[in-house]
């Protein structure tokens, strides 16, 4: 996790008690920041993708979490809490799957565990924390899956194992950037926030 901007740290010190903001910012499963106006909030929509590069980079640099696992963007003296469609970090691969980075640009240098959820999504426990793989890179992940003993699998057999009951899941993911493989562990998508200790929809305290 990178350090916040100096201008943000100075604003926090100067105005320490600015009320936090909830519901106005979201991170979608493709790692895109989204601004949620009142209409989006009232109708449960993700909101509009933030396309301004300077603003996106500012949010990226000042993105962190509190002691309860709720993630926020520190906007000067104010915390802007983030609604998460998937994980706090979204992973992207290079064209060969040899290196991975988060949507904020952090490099993945360590992977401790890999999970496949019941909706076909990959979740990695990494040096920066829990992260989900962007759906556009799921095919890249699949090309690096092997059988439980490291053997290559035909496409039909691979698909069968990925869609079978969790108890029969016997796959390993080859991690080229760290030159080792990890057995895929099954997980239920609806239980990921509880399992990995993050808050998907932060709300203001009563």
N, C-alpha and C positions, 0 to 999 in steps of 0.2 A: 504494500500500500504506500503510495507516494505521499510526500508532505504537501499540505495545503499551500495555496498561494500566500505570499507575505501580506498582500493587501487584505485578504480574508482574515488572517490571524490578527492583524491590527484592528480590523472592524470588530471582531469578536471581543477583543480586550476593551475597546472603547465603549461598546454597547452590549454588555453581557446578558441582558435580560429581555431580549427581543422575543416575542412569542413565536413558536414554531408554526409552520404552514403544513397542512395536510391535504392530500387528495389532488393537488394541482400538477403533480409530475409523476410520470410512469416510465418504467423500463419494459419494453416488450421482449418476447422470446427471441427476437433477432438482434437484440442489443441496441435498439434505437430508443433514444429519449423521446418522450411524447408529452406535450403540454395539454393538460386537461382543463378546459374551461367549464363553466357552470353547466352547460348543456351535456358535455361528456360525463361529468360527475353525476348528474341527475339520471342519465340513461345508462350508466354502467359501461361507458365506452372507453377505449384506451386513450383517445385523444389524437391530436395532430402531431406527426413526426417533426421534430426539431431539425431543420436542415441548415441553419446558420452554423458554419464551421467554427467560428470563434466562440459562440455560445456553447456548442457541443463540447469543445475542448475545455472550456472553463468548468463545465459540469464534471467532465471526466476527471479533472485534476483535483476536484474538491468533493469527491464522492467517498463516503465512509459510513460507519454504522455506530449506533449507540450501544449501551451495555445490555439492552434487551434483544439485540439482533434486528432492530429496525434500521433500515438504510436510508440515508438522506444525503442531499447536496447542500453544502454549507455556502449559502449565498450571502456573502458579507457577514453581517451579524446574525442572520436568520437561518435556521435549519428548515430546509424544504424536504419533507419526507417523501419517499418514493414508493409507489405501488408497483409491485413486481409481478409480471405475468408468469415468469418462471423463476430463475435463480438470481441472486444478487450480481453475479457475473455471467456473461455470455461469451463462449469461446469461439474463436475463428482460427482456421488453419491456413497455412500457405498452400500452394498448389499441389504439394507432394505429401502433406501430412507430417512433415518433418519438424515443424515448429508451430506452436499455438500461442495465441495472445487473447487477452480479454477484450471486451468491447471498449474498455478505457485505455488499452494499449499496454497493459502489464504482461510481461513475458511469463509463460508457464515453464518453470524449471524443475518442478517436482510434482509427481502424481502419486498419491498414496492409495487411492482406491477408485474404481470405476463401477458405475451402476447403469443398468438398463431398466427404464420404468415400463409400466404396462401400457403406455401410449407410444412406445417406440423411441423415447427420448433418452439421450445419454447424459449422465451426471458424473462429474469428476471432482474428487477431493484433491485439491492442489495446494501449492505453496501460497496462493493468495486466498484460499478458502474454497467453498463449494461453488461450482460453476456448471452451467448446462451448455451443451454444444448447440450452436446455432443450427436450425433445421436445414439450412443450405449446405452444411458440412456433415450431415448424417451419413450421406453416401460415402464420404471420405472415411469416416469412422468404420463403416461396414467393410471397406476394402482391407482394413487392418485387423479384422476379426479372424481368429483361428479356433480350432477345436480345443478341448480341454487339455490335450497333450501337445498343443502347438501345431497340429496338422492343418493343412489348408483344407477348405471345404468348398464343395460345389455350391452354386448360388441357391439351388432348391433346398439343399440341406441346411445352409446358413439361415435362410428365411424360415424354415421349419423350426429351428432351434430358437430363433429370436421371437417367434410368435407362440411358442409352446408354453405350457404351465411353468411358473417360476421354479418349481422344484426340479425340473428337468433341464434347466438352463446350464449348458456346459460350454462356455465360450471364453476365450481370452482375447484381450485387446493388446496388440503390439504397439508400444509407444516408442516411435522412432527417435524422438528428441531426447529420451532418457535411456534408450537402448535396453528396455526390459518389457516384460508383458505382465498384465494383471488379469486375474479371473474376473469376469463380469458378475456383479452381484445384482439380483433382482430387487426392485423396489416399486412401491405403488406411488404414482405421480401425485395423488392427493395427499400423501403423507410426507412429502419431501421437506416442507417447511418445518414440521415438527421434528423429523429425523435429523435435519442438519442445522436446526437452531436459528432460523431467520423468520422475519415477519413479512408476510406478503402484502398485507393491507394495514399499514400503521394508522392508528387513530389517536386523536388527542385524549390525554388522560381526563378522567371525569373531574 
